[in-house]
Structures are given as structure tokens and as C-alpha cells.
Amino acid sequence: MNGKEDSVEDAAVGWFVRMRDEPVSESDRAAFATWLAADPAHAAAFHDLERLWSGLDQVDRRPQPVPEASAPIPFPRPDADALHSPARRVVLRRMAVAASIAAVGGLGAYVATSPGLLADYATAAGEQRAVTLPDGSRLFLNTASAASAMFDPVRRHVVLHAGEAYFEVAKDAARPFTVVAGPGRLTVLGTAFSVRHEPDEVEVLVAESRVRVAGPDGGSAELGPGFGVRVTTSGLGPVESRDIQNALAWRRGRLVFDDVPLAEVLADLERYRRGRIVVMDEAVRHLPVTGAFTIANQDGVLDSIEQTLPVRVVRVTDLLVLVFARDA
């Protein structure tokens, strides 16, 4: 795809978002009409996005129970011939844009059943929060996280519904401290550790003392400082040594990456902001990223990535950022 086609794609996405953002001014409508009439390619790109969006509108938007792992939003797929045609990149890019815009707007089912609505403690995107629990333990919630706590004379129990939390647990031999997150269950007496609850897995990292982690299949592992484990619906993964300082850099307002694929870096950055960051070209998803970034300066992170990697960052709106391979 050449630079002219890229600019048409970018402009079509921009107009598509703007024309769906009510109210639309008369000057915007006039400018849009001028843009459409200027080149048949403009109308073709815009109408392709409209057709993809119409397909997304067929998704059932009635409120549904939210499972532990949210299902991906379905959207139309081209047939096998289209996937191997010269237009393949154009089709895939436009499909990703349409799906991204749907996710930015939010489907009613996900809004209506957000785990934060039922949690005792929650944070919005980009927010962090420290909580002192009834027993004196400390709970530190990272961005877009939600937790509930249940304390009584015989138990100390926390459920991490979503997101990431760091725990500093007060010692109490008579009342073990348990944390449930998805398929994982942790038991401790007094320690410091973090839990990250993603849709498809839970990651546990231990900073101090020891933590016992149990999986849904009955398997368990005891972790010491500097070790972590991932838990899925299939059970526990291997216990691995981890760089705790880097993994918990978010507590210092930083994100630290060491040879991490670009797609993973952008997914991590996306947790701290409203909206979506979408990688539009498969070729750049696995580009390695190494660096330390300030969470509060998210635009600076995107600028740094654009300056150091062969990618182009397009800010369509405050809620939608697209990342393309940079033309040679």
C-alpha cells in the first residue's frame, strides 16, 4: 500500500468517526461532502467502513452475564479468496478499524455488567488507588481494576474481579488471607505479592515471603520472592523467576519493557487510557521494544515508539490510535 492509499484510509477513518459523533455541524457536513466528491477512492473507502459497521450492528447487544473471559467481539470476515487477494491488507485494516470503533463506543452488554459496578473498590483507566483493609492489610489497585473484600472473625477474603493489584498482607496466623482471581486461588499469612487478572489468565508475582497458588485442576505451587506463575482454566503454568522491580514498576508510575513485542507493549499501554490502540499491520506486531516509560506521559510513549521503530502512529481521535507499518 502506497502513501496515497494510506492517507485515504486515514482520512476515511477520521470522517467516519466524526460523522458518528453527534451533533455534526453544517460546516463539517459540507467539508465531508467536498471530500467525498474529490475522488472516487474517498467514497469507496468510506462506504467500505460503513458496510463493516453495519455488520457489527448485527451483534446481539442485550445485556448478558459477563464470563471470567470476555468473548471477542465478532465482526465480518472476508472469504478465503479475499484473504489472499491483493486487497487483503485493505480489507483487514478496515475490519480492524470498524471493530475498534465498536469497542470504543462500548457495547451495552459490557457496560451494563462492568465488574467495577459490583466491586467494593475500583479504579478507572489511568487511575491507581491505595486502600487499607479492615485487618490493616494494604491493597494497591492499578488501572482499570476492581476488587471486593470479605472480612469476619475467621476469614480474610478478597476477590480481584479484573485488573491488577498489589497486596501487603498483615500477619494473622489465625486467619489466612485468600485471594481469588479467575481460575486462581492464593493463600498467605503475611506477605507482599501482586495479582494480574487478564481475560485469559491470571499472573501471580511474589515480592516478599511465600504464597501458595492453587489452580482449577487441583494443582498448586508455593512461590518465594522473585518468582511468578500463570494460571489458566487448564491449570498452573511453570513457576518462573521474574524481575520483580520491572514487573511492579507501575507502582512507581513507570512501565518497563525488555525485548517485549510491540503488540504486547501497546496492549499494556492501552490499559492506562480510554479507547483503543490498534496495530493495523501484522508485520510490526512482533517488533521488539526495550525501554522505561512514564505512565502519565502516554503520548510521549507513542511518540518514542514511532521515532525508534519503523511504524507510523495515527491519532484518529482521543479514543482511537492506529499503528501502521511505516512505508519504506
Beta strands, then each sheet from edge to edge (+ up, - down):
strand 1: 121-122
strand 2: 129-132
strand 3: 138-141
strand 4: 146-152
strand 5: 155-168
strand 6: 177-181
strand 7: 184-188
strand 8: 192-197
strand 9: 202-208
strand 10: 211-214
strand 11: 220-223
strand 12: 227-232
strand 13: 235-236
strand 14: 240-241
strand 15: 254-261
strand 16: 276-279
strand 17: 288-294
strand 18: 311-317
strand 19: 320-325
sheet 1: 1+ 4- 5+ 3- 2+
sheet 2: 1+ 4- 5+ 6+ 7- 10+ 11-
sheet 3: 1+ 4- 5+ 8- 9+ 12- 13+
sheet 4: 1+ 4- 5+ 8- 9+ 12- 14+
sheet 5: 15+ 17-
sheet 6: 16+ 19+ 18-
end
